[in-house]
Amino acid sequence: MSDPKKDIEPETALPEAEEEASLPEVEEETALDLMEEGALAKGRAAILRYGKFAPEAPGVYRMINAKGDVLYVGKAKNVRKRVLSYARPAGLETRIVRMVAATTTMEFISTETETDALLLEANMIKKLRPRYNVLLRDDKSFPYILITTDHWASQLSKHRGARTRKGNYYGPFASGLAVNQTITALERAFLLRSCTDAFFESRTRPCLLFQIKRCAAPCTREIDFPEYSRLVSEANAFLSGRSQAVKQELAADMEKASAAEDFERAAVLRDRIAALSAVQSHQGINPRGVEEADVFAIHQDGGFNCIQVFFFRTGQNWGNRAYFPKADRSLSMGEVLGAFLAQFYDDKPCPACVFISHAIEDRELLAEALSSKSGGNVEVSVPQRGEKKELIVHALRNAREALARKLADTSSQQKLLKALAELFALPRTPQRIEIYDNSHISGSNPVGTMVVAGPEGFQKNQYRKFNIRSEDISPGDDYGMMREVLQRRFKRLLTESPREAGGSTLASLLAGDADRDEDSPWPDLVLIDGGQGQLAAAQETLAGLGITDVPLAAVAKGPDRDAGRETFFVAGRTPFKLPPRDPLLYFIERLRDEAHRFAIGTHRARRKRDIREAGLQEIPGIGPTRKRALLRHFGTLKAIERASLPDLSKVPGINAETARKIYEFFHESA
C-alpha cells in the first residue's frame, strides 16, 4: 500500500489544458501563512491531542472534520508515530496541509498485525469513501458462470453475488456481455439447459432452444440421464481448462460417426466443435504458462489514472475491465496502484498470481494479506521477461487506449457543460445536474425518478426512485406528483446536508472545501421533463422549503413528441428553442431521455410486481381456470409476459379475443 500521507483526493479531474486554479487571487505561500494562525494550527493541535492516546501498535486511524465526515483512513505499523507525524511544524505538502487543517477529531482501531490493518483499511475506505483516499469508483460484482449440482439436470446460468447455490463456479468474467456470449456458445457446444427449475418442471414439450439446437431438452426426456451427465462432465472439463482434451474427444467421436455413416450425429459433433472454437476466440489471448492470474497495468495522463485488469482462469482469458480510480494527480503510478489493489480484493476471491505493471511499496505485505484472506499462497510480482511480461505489455496498451478515450470523452463533456452553463446563465460550470420525471398509466402505479449527471457522465449510483404516496393527489396529476417528489428530495437534503450561508473562507478553501462542489449533494441545475406548468410546480415547491438559489429549467417535448424541437422554460425568460442539430440540444435530449428511460423502467417493474402479487386475475376475462391453463402451458408468468399473440392463442381455453387482451395488458406502452 502507498504511504497514507500521499493518498489524497484529486483536484477537479480535467485535462491540464482545461484545469482552473482554485485560488487564483492568492499566492499559495501567502495563503499558507494566513492559515498558520487559524485552521491549520487548530488541526495540528487536535492531532497532537488525540495522538497522545493513539496505540503504539499496528492499527487503523481515521481523521474526521467538524461535520463528522471522515476525511482520511490510514493504516500504520505504529499508529501513534504515524499520527504525530502529521503535526510537524513544516515539511508537509499542500494537500496534506488541507487535510490537517480540516481535522477536528481522530479515531483509532488496534489490530493484531499490520496485515490485519491493511485489510481493515481497505474495507473502511470502500465503506466510508473518505475524500483524501484513493477511491475505487466502479466496484460492481463480477459475473460468473454456474453449472448447478443440486438438480439431476444441471443448469447452465450466469451468477452474481454470494455463492449460495450448490454447483461449480467459473470466472470471473469482465462483464455480463462476456458471460452471455460465452453461455450462448456453451449452449451450442454442450446443449445444457439454461431455464429455471420451475420452467423445467412445467414443460410438456421442448422449447425453442431445443429446436435451434441449443438445448438437449432433458425436461421432456429427449435425452437420457447418462448422456446428459456426460454433456455436463464435458462442460465442466472445458471450463476447468481441459479444453483441448474435450475438443480432441469430440473430434474422435465425429470421425467414428462419419466412418459408421452416421452423418447426422457427425454434423452435430461438428457444430459442437465449432461452438467450442467460438468460445476460445472470444477469450482472445490464452497464455500457455499462466493457469490462474489477474494482471493489473496502470497508465497516467492528464491528471487521470486508468488501471486495466485482465482475468485468467484455468489457462483461459475471461476478459478485461478498465477502472479510473479517484486519486490526487501528484501521486505516482505505483502509489495509486498499491492503494487500489487492497480495495479491489476486499470482497473478491484472489487468484494464485497477481501480476502488476509497477512496483508498489507494500508488495510483500499485500501478498501476505491476500494469502491470509484466500487461505492459500498468493504471489504479487512485477514480471520482467517472458510470457508474463508480454501480458503486462498487452494490458498497458489497453490502459493507454482506454485512458485516451476517457480524456476525449471528458473534454467533450466539459465543453457541453460549459455551454449548458451559458444557456441557463448558471454561475459556474455544473458539477451535478439532477433530472426529474414521472411515469404512470392512467394514474396507476405512479412513480417519480431522479437521475444525476456530471463531468463524468451519468452517476447511476446517485439515481433515486420515489413511489408516490400522497392520497390527496388525483390519478394522473403530474403536477402533484412532481411536487411530492421534489419536496421529499429537497426536504431530506436540507436535513442531511444543510447549506451554509455566505461564501467559503480562505481557510476553508485550503482545508479542502475548495473542491466541495465536486462531492456536494446539492445540484447546480435541476431539469424537469415537462413544460411551464411543471416548472411552476417545481418553483412553488422549492420556494416553500426556503430554497431560491437552485437553478430550475423545464424541457418540453416538441409537437407530436418530435425530438429536436424541444422548448425550454426558465423562470423570468421567454420560452426558447435551440437550433436543430445543435450538439447542446443532443446533450440535453440525452439527459431527458435517460430520466424518461429510468422512470418508465421503474414504473414497469412496479406494475409487474403488483401483477405478480395480484395474479393474472387482474386481466379482464382471466379467472382461476384460464390462469392455471396459461401457467401449465408457459411455466412462469415471465414466459407469459414474453409470449407472442399466436402463442397465447394456442393455449387450451384461450380464444383469440382473450389472447389479445392478455397480450395488450403486458405490452401496453407507458
C-alpha positions in Angstrom: 0.0 0.0 0.0 1.1 3.6 -0.5 2.0 6.0 2.2 -1.2 7.2 3.8 0.1 10.8 3.7 0.1 10.5 -0.1 -3.4 9.1 -0.7 -5.1 12.4 -1.1 -8.2 13.3 -3.1 -7.6 14.7 -6.5 -8.1 18.2 -7.8 -11.0 18.5 -10.3 -10.4 15.7 -12.8 -9.9 17.6 -16.0 -7.2 17.6 -18.7 -4.4 20.0 -18.0 -5.5 22.5 -20.7 -8.9 22.9 -19.0 -7.8 23.0 -15.4 -8.6 26.1 -13.4 -6.8 27.3 -10.3 -8.9 27.0 -7.2 -7.4 30.2 -5.6 -6.5 32.5 -8.5 -6.1 35.6 -6.4 -3.9 34.4 -3.6 -0.4 33.2 -3.8 0.0 29.7 -2.2 2.7 30.7 0.3 0.7 33.7 1.4 -2.4 31.6 1.8 -0.5 29.0 3.9 0.9 31.8 6.1 -2.6 33.1 6.7 -3.7 29.6 7.6 -0.9 29.1 10.2 -2.8 31.3 12.6 -6.1 29.7 12.0 -7.4 26.3 10.8 -4.0 24.7 10.3 -2.9 25.5 13.9 -6.2 24.1 15.2 -5.9 21.0 13.1 -2.3 20.3 14.4 -3.5 20.9 18.0 -6.3 18.4 17.5 -3.9 15.8 16.1 -1.4 16.3 19.0 -4.3 16.0 21.5 -5.6 12.7 20.0 -2.2 11.4 19.0 -1.1 11.1 22.7 -3.7 8.4 23.2 -3.1 6.5 19.9 -1.8 2.9 20.2 1.8 2.2 19.7 0.9 -0.9 17.7 -0.5 -1.8 14.3 -3.9 -0.4 13.5 -6.1 2.0 11.5 -6.8 5.6 12.2 -9.5 8.0 10.9 -9.2 11.8 10.5 -12.6 13.5 10.9 -13.8 17.1 10.3 -16.2 19.3 12.3 -19.2 17.9 10.4 -18.4 14.3 11.4 -17.3 13.4 7.9 -14.3 11.0 7.6 -11.5 12.8 5.7 -9.0 10.0 5.6 -8.5 6.4 6.6 -4.9 5.2 7.1 -3.0 2.2 8.5 0.3 2.0 10.2 2.6 -0.4 11.9 2.9 2.1 14.8 -0.3 4.3 14.8 0.9 6.9 17.3 4.1 7.5 15.4 2.3 7.9 12.1 -0.4 10.2 13.5 2.1 12.5 15.3 4.0 13.0 12.0 1.1 15.0 10.7 1.6 17.6 13.4 5.1 18.5 12.2 5.5 22.3 12.0 7.0 22.2 8.5 7.6 19.9 5.6 4.1 18.9 4.8 2.8 19.1 1.3 -0.1 21.4 0.4 -2.6 18.7 0.1 -1.7 17.3 3.5 -2.0 20.8 5.0 -5.6 20.9 3.7 -6.4 17.6 5.4 -4.7 18.6 8.6 -6.5 21.9 8.7 -9.9 20.3 8.3 -9.2 17.7 11.1 -11.0 18.2 14.4 -11.1 14.6 15.8 -9.5 11.3 15.3 -10.5 7.6 15.9 -8.2 4.6 16.2 -8.7 0.8 15.9 -5.9 -1.6 17.0 -5.2 -4.8 15.1 -3.1 -7.8 15.8 -0.9 -7.4 12.8 -0.1 -4.9 10.1 -1.7 -7.4 7.6 -5.0 -7.1 9.5 -4.6 -3.3 9.5 -4.2 -3.3 5.7 -7.4 -5.4 5.2 -9.4 -3.3 7.6 -8.1 -0.1 6.0 -9.3 -1.3 2.6 -12.7 -2.3 3.9 -13.2 1.1 5.7 -12.2 3.1 2.6 -14.7 1.3 0.5 -17.4 1.8 3.1 -16.7 5.4 4.2 -15.3 6.7 0.9 -13.1 9.4 2.5 -12.2 12.3 0.3 -8.4 12.1 0.9 -8.0 8.4 0.0 -7.6 6.8 -3.4 -11.1 5.6 -4.2 -12.2 2.7 -6.3 -15.1 4.2 -8.2 -16.6 1.2 -10.1 -17.0 -1.7 -7.7 -19.7 -3.8 -9.2 -19.5 -7.5 -8.5 -18.1 -9.7 -11.3 -20.4 -12.2 -13.1 -19.6 -15.9 -13.1 -20.8 -19.0 -15.0 -22.6 -21.5 -12.7 -23.2 -25.2 -13.6 -25.5 -26.4 -10.8 -25.2 -29.7 -9.0 -28.4 -29.7 -6.9 -30.7 -31.0 -9.8 -30.5 -34.1 -11.8 -30.4 -32.0 -15.0 -27.7 -29.5 -14.3 -28.5 -25.9 -15.2 -26.0 -23.5 -17.0 -26.5 -19.9 -15.9 -25.0 -16.5 -15.1 -24.4 -15.8 -11.5 -23.6 -12.7 -9.4 -23.3 -12.2 -5.7 -23.0 -14.7 -2.9 -22.4 -18.4 -3.8 -25.4 -19.8 -2.0 -26.4 -22.4 -4.6 -24.5 -25.7 -4.9 -22.5 -26.0 -8.1 -19.3 -25.2 -10.0 -18.5 -21.6 -10.5 -16.2 -20.4 -13.3 -14.9 -16.9 -13.7 -14.7 -14.0 -13.0 -15.8 -12.6 -16.3 -15.2 -8.9 -17.1 -18.8 -8.1 -17.9 -22.3 -9.5 -18.2 -22.0 -9.3 -22.0 -18.9 -11.6 -22.0 -20.8 -14.1 -19.8 -23.9 -14.1 -22.1 -21.8 -14.6 -25.2 -19.9 -17.4 -23.6 -23.1 -19.1 -22.3 -24.7 -18.9 -25.8 -21.6 -20.6 -27.3 -21.6 -23.2 -24.5 -25.3 -24.0 -25.1 -24.4 -24.8 -28.7 -21.4 -26.8 -27.7 -22.8 -28.8 -24.8 -26.6 -28.5 -25.2 -27.1 -27.8 -21.4 -30.4 -26.3 -20.3 -30.4 -22.6 -19.1 -34.0 -22.4 -18.0 -35.1 -22.2 -14.3 -36.1 -25.2 -12.4 -39.7 -24.1 -12.3 -39.8 -23.7 -16.0 -38.1 -27.0 -16.4 -40.6 -28.9 -14.3 -43.6 -27.4 -16.1 -42.6 -28.4 -19.7 -44.7 -30.9 -21.6 -42.9 -30.3 -24.9 -39.4 -29.0 -25.9 -39.0 -25.2 -26.0 -37.5 -23.2 -28.8 -33.9 -23.7 -27.7 -34.3 -27.4 -28.5 -35.5 -26.6 -32.0 -32.5 -24.3 -32.7 -30.0 -26.9 -31.3 -29.0 -25.0 -28.1 -30.5 -27.5 -25.6 -30.8 -31.3 -25.4 -34.3 -30.9 -23.8 -33.8 -33.1 -20.7 -37.2 -31.6 -19.5 -39.1 -33.9 -21.9 -36.6 -36.7 -21.8 -35.3 -36.1 -25.3 -32.0 -37.2 -23.8 -31.5 -39.8 -21.1 -29.7 -39.1 -17.8 -26.4 -40.8 -18.5 -26.0 -39.0 -21.8 -26.9 -35.6 -20.3 -24.5 -36.3 -17.4 -21.8 -36.8 -20.0 -22.5 -33.4 -21.5 -22.3 -31.8 -18.1 -18.9 -33.5 -17.4 -17.6 -32.3 -20.8 -18.7 -28.7 -20.0 -17.1 -28.8 -16.6 -13.9 -30.2 -18.1 -13.8 -27.5 -20.8 -14.4 -24.6 -18.3 -11.8 -26.2 -15.9 -9.0 -25.7 -18.5 -9.1 -29.1 -20.3 -10.5 -27.5 -23.5 -8.1 -29.2 -25.9 -8.8 -32.7 -24.4 -12.6 -32.1 -24.8 -12.2 -31.0 -28.4 -10.0 -34.0 -29.3 -12.6 -36.4 -27.8 -15.3 -34.7 -29.8 -13.2 -34.9 -33.0 -12.6 -38.6 -32.4 -16.3 -39.2 -31.9 -17.1 -37.3 -35.1 -14.7 -39.4 -37.1 -16.2 -42.6 -35.7 -19.7 -41.4 -36.6 -18.6 -40.4 -40.0 -16.9 -43.8 -40.6 -20.1 -45.5 -39.5 -22.0 -43.3 -41.9 -24.0 -41.7 -39.1 -23.7 -38.4 -40.8 -26.4 -36.7 -38.7 -24.5 -37.3 -35.5 -21.3 -36.3 -37.2 -22.8 -33.0 -38.2 -24.0 -32.4 -34.6 -20.5 -33.1 -33.3 -19.0 -30.8 -36.0 -21.3 -28.0 -34.8 -20.3 -28.5 -31.2 -16.6 -28.4 -32.1 -17.2 -25.1 -34.0 -19.0 -23.7 -30.9 -16.1 -24.5 -28.7 -13.7 -22.8 -31.1 -16.0 -19.7 -30.9 -15.8 -19.7 -27.1 -12.0 -19.7 -27.3 -11.9 -17.0 -29.9 -14.0 -14.7 -27.6 -11.3 -15.1 -25.0 -8.5 -13.5 -27.1 -5.0 -14.3 -25.8 -4.6 -17.6 -23.9 -1.2 -17.8 -22.3 0.2 -21.3 -22.0 2.2 -20.8 -18.9 -0.4 -18.9 -16.8 -3.0 -21.1 -15.2 -4.6 -18.6 -12.8 -3.7 -14.9 -12.5 -5.0 -11.3 -12.5 -3.0 -8.8 -14.5 -3.0 -5.1 -13.5 -1.5 -2.3 -15.6 -1.7 1.4 -14.8 -1.3 4.4 -17.1 -1.4 8.1 -16.1 -2.1 11.1 -18.3 -3.9 14.5 -17.9 -4.4 14.0 -14.2 -6.3 10.8 -14.7 -5.4 7.2 -13.9 -6.5 4.1 -15.7 -6.0 0.6 -14.3 -6.7 -2.2 -16.8 -7.4 -5.6 -15.3 -7.2 -8.9 -17.2 -8.6 -12.1 -15.7 -7.0 -15.5 -16.5 -8.6 -18.7 -15.1 -7.8 -22.3 -16.0 -5.4 -21.1 -18.6 -8.1 -19.1 -20.4 -8.6 -15.4 -20.7 -12.0 -14.4 -19.3 -11.9 -10.7 -20.4 -10.8 -7.4 -19.0 -12.1 -4.2 -17.4 -10.8 -0.7 -17.1 -11.0 1.3 -13.8 -10.5 5.0 -13.3 -9.7 5.4 -9.6 -10.1 8.8 -7.9 -6.6 9.9 -6.8 -4.5 13.0 -6.4 -2.7 14.0 -9.6 0.6 14.2 -7.7 0.7 10.5 -6.8 2.9 8.2 -8.7 1.5 5.2 -10.6 2.9 2.8 -8.1 1.2 4.7 -5.2 -2.2 4.7 -6.9 -1.9 1.0 -7.9 -0.9 0.0 -4.4 -3.9 1.7 -2.8 -6.2 0.3 -5.5 -5.2 -3.4 -5.1 -6.3 -3.8 -1.4 -9.7 -2.3 -2.1 -10.1 -4.4 -5.2 -9.7 -7.7 -3.4 -11.7 -6.6 -0.3 -14.7 -8.6 -1.4 -13.4 -10.7 -4.3 -11.6 -14.1 -4.4 -7.9 -13.9 -5.0 -6.1 -15.9 -7.8 -2.8 -17.7 -7.2 -0.8 -14.9 -9.0 -1.2 -11.2 -9.2 0.9 -9.6 -11.9 1.4 -5.8 -11.7 3.0 -3.3 -14.1 4.7 -1.1 -11.5 6.4 -1.8 -8.1 4.3 -0.9 -5.1 5.6 0.0 -1.6 3.9 -2.7 0.4 4.0 -5.5 -2.1 5.1 -8.2 0.4 2.5 -7.0 3.0 -0.2 -7.1 0.3 0.8 -10.7 -0.7 0.7 -11.8 2.9 -2.7 -10.2 3.4 -4.2 -11.8 0.2 -2.7 -15.2 1.2 -4.3 -14.9 4.6 -7.6 -13.9 3.1 -7.7 -16.7 0.4 -6.3 -19.4 2.6 -3.5 -20.2 0.0 -0.3 -18.7 -1.2 -0.8 -15.6 -3.4 2.1 -14.2 -5.4 2.3 -10.5 -6.2 5.0 -9.7 -8.6 6.2 -7.4 -11.4 7.1 -9.6 -14.4 10.4 -8.7 -16.1 10.6 -11.1 -19.0 8.9 -13.9 -21.0 5.2 -14.5 -21.5 4.2 -12.9 -18.2 5.9 -9.7 -19.3 4.0 -9.8 -22.6 0.8 -9.9 -20.6 1.8 -6.7 -18.8 2.7 -5.0 -22.1 -0.7 -6.0 -23.6 -2.5 -4.7 -20.5 -0.6 -1.4 -20.6 -1.5 -0.9 -24.2 -5.2 -1.4 -23.3 -4.8 1.0 -20.4 -3.3 3.7 -22.6 -6.1 3.3 -25.2 -8.9 3.3 -22.5 -7.4 6.5 -20.9 -7.2 8.2 -24.2 -10.9 7.6 -24.8 -11.7 8.7 -21.3 -9.8 12.0 -21.8 -11.5 12.6 -25.1 -14.9 12.0 -23.6 -14.2 14.2 -20.6 -13.0 17.0 -22.8 -16.2 16.9 -24.8 -18.3 16.6 -21.7 -16.7 19.7 -20.2 -17.4 21.7 -23.3 -21.0 20.7 -23.2 -21.3 21.5 -19.5 -19.8 25.0 -20.1 -22.2 25.6 -23.0 -25.1 24.4 -20.7 -24.0 26.9 -18.0 -24.1 29.7 -20.6 -27.5 28.6 -21.9 -29.2 28.7 -18.5 -27.0 31.6 -17.1 -25.5 29.4 -14.3 -22.9 31.0 -12.0 -20.4 28.2 -12.7 -20.0 25.0 -14.8 -22.4 22.5 -13.3 -20.8 19.5 -11.4 -24.1 17.9 -10.6 -27.3 18.0 -12.7 -30.5 16.4 -11.5 -33.2 15.4 -14.0 -36.7 14.5 -12.8 -39.5 12.6 -14.5 -42.7 10.8 -13.6 -44.4 7.7 -15.1 -47.8 6.1 -14.7 -50.7 4.6 -16.7 -53.9 6.5 -16.1 -52.7 7.2 -12.6 -51.9 3.6 -11.7 -48.6 2.7 -10.2 -47.3 6.3 -10.1 -43.6 6.8 -9.6 -41.2 9.7 -9.8 -37.5 9.4 -10.5 -34.3 11.4 -10.3 -31.2 10.8 -12.4 -27.9 12.5 -11.9 -25.2 13.6 -14.4 -21.9 15.4 -14.1 -18.5 15.8 -15.7 -18.0 12.1 -16.0 -21.4 11.3 -17.4 -24.4 9.7 -15.6 -23.8 8.8 -12.0 -26.1 5.7 -11.7 -25.3 5.1 -8.0 -27.0 8.5 -7.3 -30.3 7.7 -9.1 -33.4 7.7 -6.9 -36.9 6.3 -7.1 -40.0 7.8 -5.4 -43.2 5.8 -5.0 -45.9 8.4 -4.9 -47.6 8.1 -1.5 -49.9 11.0 -1.1 -53.6 10.1 -1.2 -54.5 13.8 -2.0 -53.1 13.5 -5.5 -55.7 12.6 -8.0 -54.8 9.9 -10.5 -52.8 11.4 -13.4 -51.9 14.6 -11.6 -48.4 15.1 -13.0 -48.0 18.5 -11.2 -48.9 17.0 -7.8 -46.5 14.1 -8.4 -43.7 16.5 -9.2 -44.4 18.5 -6.1 -44.3 15.4 -3.9 -41.0 14.1 -5.5 -39.2 17.5 -5.2 -40.5 18.1 -1.6 -39.3 14.7 -0.4 -35.9 15.0 -2.2 -35.0 18.6 -1.0 -36.6 18.3 2.4 -34.3 15.3 3.1 -31.4 17.2 1.5 -31.9 20.1 3.9 -31.8 17.7 6.8 -28.8 15.7 5.7 -26.7 18.4 4.1 -27.8 21.9 5.2 -26.5 24.7 3.1 -24.2 27.3 4.7 -24.9 31.0 4.3 -22.2 33.1 2.6 -19.2 32.1 0.7 -16.3 29.9 1.7 -13.4 31.5 3.7 -9.8 31.2 2.5 -9.1 28.9 5.4 -11.9 26.6 4.4 -10.8 26.5 0.8 -7.3 25.5 1.8 -8.7 23.0 4.3 -10.3 21.1 1.4 -13.6 22.8 0.8 -12.4 24.3 -2.4 -13.4 21.1 -4.2 -16.6 20.7 -2.2 -18.7 21.3 -5.3 -17.5 18.0 -6.8 -18.9 15.9 -4.0 -21.8 18.2 -2.9 -25.2 16.5 -3.0 -26.7 19.9 -3.9 -27.4 20.2 -7.7 -26.1 23.1 -9.8 -29.0 22.6 -12.1 -32.4 20.9 -11.9 -34.0 19.8 -15.2 -37.7 18.9 -15.2 -39.3 16.8 -18.0 -42.3 19.0 -18.8 -43.5 22.5 -19.6 -44.4 25.7 -18.0 -46.8 24.0 -15.5 -44.2 21.6 -14.3 -41.7 24.4 -13.9 -44.2 26.5 -11.9 -44.9 23.4 -9.6 -41.2 22.9 -9.1 -40.6 26.6 -8.2 -43.5 26.7 -5.8 -42.3 23.5 -4.0 -38.7 24.7 -3.6 -39.8 28.2 -2.5 -42.0 26.6 0.1 -38.8 24.9 1.5 -37.0 28.2 1.5 -34.8 27.2 -1.4 -34.4 30.0 -4.0 -30.9 29.6 -5.4 -31.1 26.2 -7.2 -31.4 26.9 -10.9 -34.5 25.3 -12.5 -35.4 24.6 -16.1 -38.1 22.6 -17.9 -37.7 20.7 -21.2 -41.0 20.2 -23.1 -41.2 17.8 -26.0 -41.9 19.2 -29.4 -45.1 18.8 -31.5 -46.0 15.2 -31.9 -43.2 14.5 -29.4 -40.6 15.0 -32.1 -37.0 15.0 -30.8 -35.1 18.1 -31.9 -38.0 20.5 -31.5 -38.0 20.8 -27.7 -39.0 24.0 -25.9 -37.1 25.3 -22.9 -38.7 27.1 -20.0 -36.7 29.1 -17.5 -38.1 31.5 -14.9 -38.0 35.1 -16.0 -37.3 34.3 -19.6 -39.4 33.8 -22.7 -39.6 30.1 -23.8 -37.0 29.3 -26.4 -35.7 26.6 -28.6 -32.2 25.5 -29.7 -31.2 25.2 -33.4 -31.7 21.7 -34.9 -28.6 19.5 -34.8 -27.1 21.7 -32.1 -24.7 19.5 -30.0 -26.0 21.0 -26.8 -29.6 20.1 -27.8 -28.5 16.5 -28.3 -26.8 16.6 -24.9 -30.0 17.8 -23.2 -32.1 15.3 -25.0 -29.7 12.6 -23.8 -30.2 13.8 -20.2 -34.0 13.9 -20.6 -34.2 10.5 -22.4 -32.2 8.9 -19.6 -34.6 10.2 -17.0 -37.5 9.0 -19.2 -36.0 5.6 -19.5 -35.4 5.2 -15.8 -38.9 6.4 -15.0 -40.6 4.0 -17.4 -38.4 1.1 -16.3 -39.2 1.8 -12.6 -42.9 2.1 -13.3 -43.0 -1.1 -15.3 -41.1 -3.0 -12.7 -43.6 -1.8 -10.0 -46.5 -2.7 -12.3 -45.2 -6.2 -13.0 -44.5 -6.7 -9.3 -48.1 -5.8 -8.5 -49.4 -8.1 -11.2 -47.4 -11.0 -9.8 -48.7 -10.2 -6.3 -52.3 -10.0 -7.5 -52.1 -12.7 -10.1 -53.4 -12.9 -13.6 -57.0 -12.3 -12.4 -56.4 -8.5 -12.9 -56.7 -9.1 -16.7 -60.3 -8.9 -17.7 -61.7 -12.4 -18.6 -58.9 -14.3 -16.8 -60.2 -16.5 -13.9 -58.6 -19.3 -12.0 -59.2 -21.9 -14.7 -57.6 -19.9 -17.5 -54.8 -18.8 -15.2 -53.9 -22.5 -14.5 -54.0 -23.2 -18.2 -51.6 -20.4 -19.0 -49.2 -21.4 -16.3 -49.4 -25.0 -17.3 -48.6 -24.1 -20.9 -45.9 -21.5 -20.3 -44.5 -22.4 -16.9 -43.9 -19.0 -15.4 -45.5 -15.5 -15.5 -42.4 -14.1 -17.2 -42.9 -16.5 -20.1 -46.5 -15.4 -20.4 -45.3 -11.8 -20.5 -42.9 -12.6 -23.3 -45.3 -14.7 -25.3 -46.4 -13.6 -28.8 -50.1 -13.3 -29.7 -50.1 -16.6 -31.8 -48.5 -18.5 -28.9 -51.2 -17.2 -26.5 -53.9 -18.3 -28.9 -52.6 -21.9 -28.8 -53.3 -22.3 -25.1 -56.4 -24.5 -24.4 -59.3 -22.4 -23.3 -57.8 -19.1 -24.6 -59.7 -17.7 -27.6 -58.4 -15.0 -30.0 -60.1 -12.2 -28.1 -58.8 -13.3 -24.7 -55.3 -13.8 -26.2 -55.4 -10.2 -27.5 -56.4 -8.8 -24.1 -53.5 -10.7 -22.4 -51.0 -9.5 -24.9 -52.1 -5.9 -24.7 -52.1 -6.0 -20.9 -48.4 -6.9 -20.8 -47.3 -4.7 -23.8 -49.3 -1.6 -23.2 -46.9 1.4 -23.6 -46.1 3.5 -20.6 
